[in-house]
Amino acid sequence: MFRSTLLFALAQLVAFTGLATSVMAQPVNPNELIILTTTTVQDSRILGVLTDAFAERSGLTVKAFVAGSGAILKEGARGGGDVLLTHSPEAEKVWMADGNGTSRRLVMYNDFVIIGPEADPANIKGLKAADALRRIAEAKAPFVSRGDQSGTHVREVAMWKRAGIEPTGQSWYHETGQRQGLTMHVASQSQAYALTDRGTYLVHAGRIGLPILVENDPALYNIYHVMTVNSAKFSKVNAAAGQAFADWVTSPEEQAMIAEVGKAEHGRSLFMPAATKREDDLHRN
């Protein structure tokens, strides 16, 4: 079952990668913004809300290159875009320290959750994340990971480490190498557990059919920053466009828009605005 589902996921990735490559192959245009962002931003569908609103407001053509956070940070470190919107805080700090960006600002957050079969064979419902992962390992219950060095995958690896478990290579642990929506699809088809951000889950919950079993753990906050690419280091970067987007997405107007995304469809916001907050304060809550 895993093999057939993964073949479907790989076919989807090939088609998507072709699209991303065509975007990045375009020549530099002063009237164009290239935003590098993560699959969770796209899969939760907030990306379209942000880019459409900014394009209308600024008059710029907006193009997005979407991949896992690891790939996005590497692309940004080659000057492959004007601004980044990512959710891998520790890697972002390293990226900034290497001189790749000129600013890093808090934009929004949601949280990660663990989903799984209704029957919950590992009996994890209501536990803290680390305890839930230990139960999954003890039960050798199937767990599906993105395995793609994305922000979600990096957080998952950190949580396994906190739980004192090394899952890689275990028969019950499966890596898709794919984005969040496809990874949840594999978990659904296999009746397995998985870690996902809440925003993407809410958008796909009806199709996935796996309930949230672990949530509301402060250790699972999922925090997004906007980072402008350093045009002094990368001459082809449209610094003005990148700065305009960073200023706009952290403005009171756009923060209010972010707070509304998802309410009509899902009864709650997909992301909480955070431009006026400090990251340390979020971790303490």
C-alpha positions as CSV (number, residue, x, y, z in Angstrom):
1,M,0.0,0.0,0.0
2,F,2.8,2.4,0.9
3,R,4.6,1.8,-2.5
4,S,1.5,2.5,-4.6
5,T,0.6,5.6,-2.6
6,L,4.2,6.9,-2.8
7,L,4.3,6.4,-6.6
8,F,1.2,8.6,-6.9
9,A,2.9,11.2,-4.6
10,L,6.1,11.1,-6.7
11,A,4.1,11.7,-9.9
12,Q,2.6,14.7,-8.4
13,L,6.0,16.1,-7.3
14,V,7.4,15.8,-10.8
15,A,4.6,17.9,-12.2
16,F,5.0,20.5,-9.4
17,T,8.8,20.7,-9.7
18,G,8.4,21.5,-13.4
19,L,6.2,24.4,-12.5
20,A,8.6,25.7,-9.9
21,T,11.6,25.4,-12.2
22,S,9.8,27.4,-14.9
23,V,9.1,30.2,-12.4
24,M,12.7,30.5,-11.3
25,A,14.0,30.5,-14.9
26,Q,12.3,33.8,-15.6
27,P,14.6,36.8,-16.1
28,V,14.8,39.5,-13.3
29,N,12.0,42.0,-13.6
30,P,11.9,45.2,-11.4
31,N,8.1,45.0,-11.5
32,E,8.1,41.4,-10.2
33,L,8.4,39.9,-6.7
34,I,9.7,36.4,-6.3
35,I,8.7,34.9,-2.9
36,L,10.3,31.8,-1.6
37,T,7.9,29.9,0.7
38,T,7.0,26.6,2.2
39,T,4.6,23.9,1.2
40,T,2.5,24.4,4.3
41,V,1.8,28.0,3.3
42,Q,0.6,26.8,-0.1
43,D,-1.2,23.6,1.1
44,S,-3.1,25.6,3.8
45,R,-4.1,28.0,0.9
46,I,-3.1,31.1,2.7
47,L,-0.4,31.7,0.1
48,G,-3.0,32.6,-2.6
49,V,-4.7,35.0,-0.2
50,L,-1.4,36.8,0.6
51,T,0.0,37.0,-2.9
52,D,-3.3,38.0,-4.6
53,A,-3.9,40.8,-2.0
54,F,-0.3,42.0,-2.3
55,A,-0.3,42.0,-6.1
56,E,-3.5,44.0,-6.1
57,R,-2.2,46.5,-3.6
58,S,1.4,46.9,-5.0
59,G,0.8,46.5,-8.8
60,L,3.6,44.0,-8.8
61,T,3.5,40.6,-10.5
62,V,4.0,38.0,-7.7
63,K,5.6,34.6,-8.4
64,A,6.1,31.9,-5.7
65,F,8.7,29.2,-5.5
66,V,7.3,26.6,-3.1
67,A,9.3,23.8,-1.4
68,G,10.3,22.5,2.0
69,S,12.0,25.0,4.3
70,G,15.4,23.4,3.8
71,A,15.2,23.8,0.0
72,I,13.8,27.3,0.3
73,L,16.6,28.5,2.6
74,K,19.2,27.0,0.1
75,E,17.5,28.8,-2.8
76,G,17.5,32.0,-0.8
77,A,21.2,31.6,-0.1
78,R,21.8,31.6,-3.9
79,G,19.8,34.8,-4.3
80,G,17.0,32.9,-6.0
81,G,14.2,35.1,-4.7
82,D,13.5,38.5,-3.1
83,V,11.8,37.5,0.1
84,L,11.3,34.3,2.2
85,L,8.3,33.2,4.3
86,T,9.5,30.1,6.3
87,H,8.9,28.2,9.6
88,S,12.2,26.7,10.6
89,P,13.4,29.2,13.2
90,E,16.8,27.7,14.1
91,A,17.8,27.3,10.5
92,E,16.6,30.8,9.7
93,K,18.9,32.2,12.4
94,V,21.8,30.5,10.7
95,W,20.7,31.7,7.3
96,M,20.7,35.3,8.6
97,A,24.0,34.9,10.4
98,D,25.5,33.9,7.1
99,G,24.6,37.3,5.6
100,N,21.9,36.0,3.3
101,G,19.2,38.4,4.6
102,T,18.7,41.9,5.8
103,S,15.8,41.4,8.2
104,R,13.8,38.7,9.9
105,R,10.4,39.5,11.3
106,L,7.7,37.5,13.0
107,V,4.5,37.2,10.9
108,M,2.2,34.5,12.2
109,Y,1.9,31.2,13.9
110,N,-0.3,28.2,14.3
111,D,0.6,24.8,15.8
112,F,1.5,21.3,14.9
113,V,-0.8,18.4,15.8
114,I,-0.5,14.6,15.6
115,I,-3.2,12.9,13.6
116,G,-3.9,9.2,13.3
117,P,-6.5,6.4,13.0
118,E,-9.8,6.7,14.8
119,A,-9.0,3.4,16.5
120,D,-5.8,4.9,17.9
121,P,-3.9,1.6,18.3
122,A,-1.1,3.3,20.2
123,N,-3.5,5.0,22.6
124,I,-2.0,8.5,22.3
125,K,-5.2,10.6,22.4
126,G,-4.8,13.6,24.8
127,L,-1.1,13.0,25.6
128,K,1.7,15.5,25.2
129,A,3.6,15.1,22.0
130,A,6.7,13.5,23.4
131,D,4.7,10.9,25.4
132,A,2.6,10.2,22.3
133,L,5.7,9.5,20.2
134,R,7.0,7.1,22.8
135,R,3.7,5.2,22.8
136,I,3.8,5.0,19.0
137,A,7.3,3.6,19.1
138,E,6.5,1.1,21.8
139,A,3.4,-0.1,19.9
140,K,5.4,-0.1,16.6
141,A,2.4,1.6,15.1
142,P,2.8,3.0,11.5
143,F,4.0,6.6,11.4
144,V,4.4,8.6,8.2
145,S,7.0,11.4,8.1
146,R,7.7,14.0,5.4
147,G,11.4,13.1,5.6
148,D,12.2,16.1,3.4
149,Q,14.1,18.6,5.6
150,S,11.1,20.9,5.6
151,G,10.2,23.0,8.7
152,T,7.7,20.4,9.6
153,H,10.2,17.5,9.3
154,V,12.8,19.4,11.3
155,R,10.3,19.9,14.1
156,E,9.3,16.2,14.0
157,V,12.9,15.1,14.3
158,A,13.3,17.4,17.3
159,M,10.3,15.9,18.9
160,W,11.5,12.4,18.4
161,K,14.8,13.4,20.0
162,R,13.0,15.0,22.9
163,A,11.1,11.7,23.3
164,G,14.4,9.8,23.3
165,I,13.5,7.8,20.2
166,E,15.4,7.3,17.0
167,P,12.7,6.2,14.5
168,T,14.8,6.2,11.3
169,G,15.2,2.7,9.9
170,Q,12.5,1.2,12.0
171,S,10.0,-1.0,10.1
172,W,7.0,1.1,11.4
173,Y,8.5,4.5,10.3
174,H,8.0,5.6,6.7
175,E,9.3,8.7,5.0
176,T,7.6,10.1,1.9
177,G,10.0,12.8,0.9
178,Q,6.9,14.8,-0.1
179,R,5.0,17.9,0.9
180,Q,2.4,18.0,3.7
181,G,-0.8,17.3,1.8
182,L,0.6,14.2,0.1
183,T,2.2,12.9,3.3
184,M,-1.2,13.1,5.0
185,H,-2.7,11.3,2.0
186,V,-0.2,8.5,2.5
187,A,-1.0,8.3,6.3
188,S,-4.7,8.2,5.5
189,Q,-4.3,5.4,3.0
190,S,-2.1,3.4,5.4
191,Q,-4.1,4.3,8.6
192,A,-0.9,5.7,10.1
193,Y,0.0,8.5,12.5
194,A,1.6,11.7,11.2
195,L,2.6,15.2,12.3
196,T,1.1,18.1,10.5
197,D,0.5,21.8,10.9
198,R,-3.1,22.6,11.9
199,G,-3.7,25.0,9.0
200,T,-3.0,22.4,6.3
201,Y,-4.9,19.8,8.3
202,L,-8.0,21.9,8.5
203,V,-8.0,22.5,4.7
204,H,-7.6,18.8,4.0
205,A,-9.4,17.2,7.0
206,G,-12.5,16.0,5.0
207,R,-10.4,14.2,2.4
208,I,-7.8,12.8,4.9
209,G,-10.3,11.4,7.4
210,L,-7.8,11.1,10.3
211,P,-8.7,12.9,13.5
212,I,-6.4,15.1,15.6
213,L,-5.3,13.0,18.6
214,V,-2.6,15.2,20.1
215,E,-2.9,19.0,20.2
216,N,-2.5,22.2,22.3
217,D,1.0,21.3,23.4
218,P,3.1,24.5,23.8
219,A,6.1,22.6,22.4
220,L,4.3,22.4,19.1
221,Y,4.0,26.1,18.1
222,N,4.6,26.6,14.4
223,I,6.1,30.0,13.9
224,Y,6.6,31.9,10.6
225,H,9.0,34.7,9.8
226,V,9.5,36.9,6.7
227,M,13.1,37.5,5.6
228,T,14.3,39.9,3.0
229,V,17.1,38.7,0.8
230,N,20.4,40.7,0.9
231,S,20.7,42.5,-2.4
232,A,24.3,43.6,-1.5
233,K,25.3,39.9,-1.6
234,F,23.0,39.0,-4.5
235,S,22.9,41.6,-7.2
236,K,19.8,40.3,-9.0
237,V,17.5,40.6,-6.0
238,N,14.6,43.0,-6.2
239,A,15.3,44.5,-2.8
240,A,12.5,47.1,-3.1
241,A,9.9,44.5,-3.9
242,G,11.0,42.2,-1.1
243,Q,11.0,45.0,1.5
244,A,7.6,46.1,0.3
245,F,6.2,42.6,0.9
246,A,7.8,42.3,4.3
247,D,6.5,45.6,5.4
248,W,3.0,44.8,4.1
249,V,2.6,41.3,5.5
250,T,3.6,42.7,9.0
251,S,1.3,45.7,8.7
252,P,-1.8,46.1,10.9
253,E,-4.0,45.8,7.7
254,E,-2.5,42.5,6.6
255,Q,-2.2,41.1,10.1
256,A,-6.0,41.6,10.4
257,M,-6.5,39.8,7.1
258,I,-4.4,36.8,8.3
259,A,-6.6,36.5,11.4
260,E,-9.7,36.1,9.2
261,V,-8.3,33.4,6.9
262,G,-10.1,30.1,7.5
263,K,-12.8,31.4,9.9
264,A,-15.7,31.2,7.3
265,E,-14.7,27.7,6.1
266,H,-13.4,26.0,9.2
267,G,-14.8,28.0,12.1
268,R,-11.3,29.2,13.3
269,S,-8.3,31.0,11.9
270,L,-5.7,28.9,10.1
271,F,-3.0,31.2,11.5
272,M,-2.7,33.7,14.3
273,P,-1.1,37.1,13.5
274,A,2.1,37.7,15.4
275,A,3.9,40.8,14.1
276,T,3.4,42.6,17.4
277,K,4.6,39.7,19.4
278,R,8.1,38.3,20.4
279,E,9.0,34.7,19.6
280,D,10.2,34.2,23.2
281,D,6.8,35.2,24.5
282,L,5.1,32.6,22.2
283,H,7.4,29.8,23.5
284,R,6.5,30.8,27.1
285,N,2.7,30.6,26.6
